[in-house]
């Protein structure tokens, strides 16, 4: 399974996926391309250092459809079959999702369906929840709303700030995303409505 990873920033989840693939923790997966919409994304250099092919497709001057079309074209040129969003800060339209139906994964730093959207860790602290965590899910047309593949729980303490909570959740993200990738590459699951059932 040739995997394309879309990033916009630091790329720590991208590295966690790449490391897992290299160490054989996601059998059958191969990182074919790391693509960013931002040329300054730190993750690009970190991917190149590991010998992974990278690409930049900037939004500037393009319509949303034009930009997505270009991203799809670049992913296809690298033979990508499965797309992992890893801190990619753009919503994908149905056109993109049609190209990779059921083959787009995302990671979100909360226990969905709680706290979708931006600043999930701040939302969790401000809401006063005692537990938060991360979710890896299939992407559909809704915001952070597709079928859930895996979740990991993190305790929220009284002294937590959005930043301390984010750091603790991030450690769990780095374990959860490779685990979800391994499951998807194994093909040992079925999506029944909203539920991802292991088979
Ligand atoms: C992570 O917290 C991820 O859950 C969210 O964006 C952040 C990306 O971090 N979608 P990184 O670029 O993978 O380090």
Boltz pocket constraint, residues with backbone or C-beta under 6 A from the ligand:
constraints:
  - pocket:
      binder: B
      contacts: [[A, 7], [A, 9], [A, 10], [A, 11], [A, 12], [A, 13], [A, 14], [A, 43], [A, 86], [A, 87], [A, 88], [A, 107], [A, 108], [A, 109], [A, 170], [A, 173]]
      max_distance: 6.0
